[in-house]
Amino acid sequence: MSIHSQEEQHMESAGKTMTSYLAPRVRDIQPSGIRRFFDLASGNKDIITLGVGEPDFITPWHVREACVYSLERGFTSYTSNAGTPELREAIAEYLYNSYQVKYNPKDEILVTVGASEAIDLALRALIVPGDEILIPVPCYISYSPITAVGGGVPVEVETFAKDSFKLQAAQLEAKITPKSKVLILNYPSNPTGGIMSYEDWLPIAKLVEKHDLIVISDEIYSELTYGEKHVSFASIPGMKDRTILVNGFSKAFAMTGWRMGYACGHPDLIYAMLKIHQYTVMCAPVMGQIAALEALKNGLEEKDHMVESYNQRRRLIVQGLRDIGLACHEPQGAFYAFPSIESTGLTSEEFATGLLKEAKVAAVPGNVFGAGGEGFLRCSYATSVNQISEALHRIGQFVHQLNR
């Protein structure tokens, strides 16, 4: 008998398994519903994927070249924990020019390993066990698990298609209690494509002030809007010091694999996040920071071309889904359509599973995004027009078969 088998037998006789050593709040987290679903589709070349939220564009060459050149020059060391001064200054300039929010690059901006790290740092810096974290849903799937790992209590605030998935003040206030501490915002929204205007934000800002909340505003899709320009929550009067603005380079600049993000906010909040950051990852990779700087300095025109392409695809997929008979609200941001599949009589999981198996189209069942997501399907249009057209054809055939 191997040593490994002996150890297993000893543990079993003691009534223990390895999972018994895990912290309950980690053990109880469910795996990503998106990744679980797309594992079923992996390796099948016949499947058209409308799933993972990733641009189909390659990072522009001059951005990649900046990274390559930095390596040739030997830039392989640590940077300041907060990020290079040059990148933080460029981020500050970009946010002021684009969204009229002014940050001091010295102590109000932190460069992170993707926007995901920034969200994690913000929640860990703020949560005292038992704090309630308000999360409008349907939403990005990571907010609730990260909250739970930090000892917080996720509280879902439902949004609705009839409101274009905008957060309504009445729905938010109904969920606020004396334990409420943080409100997480994600507009433009993943998965709904909903956006919030200046007027939409004003009643939300009043509630934030009234109930003394801190806001984490995930604005990773800020550049991907169609028609109305993105309005940062931090730009609303009185909200800048209450808001940790999170953004990054993944979506707008086609830099998902670079893992480059940032957080901006009051110096006290950023300093608290910096302390966690320096003890966990030290700093974001220097070559990635150099590439991100190049993207901000010289990549805005290419970013605009990508947005134009997304807009063309957006119109195609929304109209195509409606022609099939699936009601679909008009997404004004991000790169997702969120059609209702209630008319088919299937649950989101049943529809998505059947679509994958029978029509070879992979999309994400809406229920994985929280309350209000049931009865919907997330379809990413960050793929080619030809792929979208073929996917629509297959979805149409699948729905037709269901209605026979």
Secondary structure, DSSP 8 states (H G I E B T S, - for coil): --HHHHHHHHHHHTT--GGGGS-HHHHT----HHHHHHHTTTT-TT-EE--S---SS---HHHHHHHHHHHHTT--S---TT--HHHHHHHHHHHHHHH-----TTTSEEEEEHHHHHHHHHHHHH--TT-EEEEEES--TTHHHHHHHTT-EEEEEE--GGGTT---HHHHHHH--TTEEEEEE-SS-TTT-----HHHHHHHHHHHHHTT-EEEEE-TTTT-BSSS----GGGSTT-TTTEEEEEESTTTTT-GGG-EEEEE--HHHHHHHHHHHHHHT-S--HHHHHHHHHHHHH-HHHHHHHHHHHHHHHHHHHHHHHHHT-------BTTEE--B-GGGT--HHHHHHHIIIII-EE-EEGGGG-TT-TTBEEEE--S-HHHHHHHHHHHHHHHHHHH-
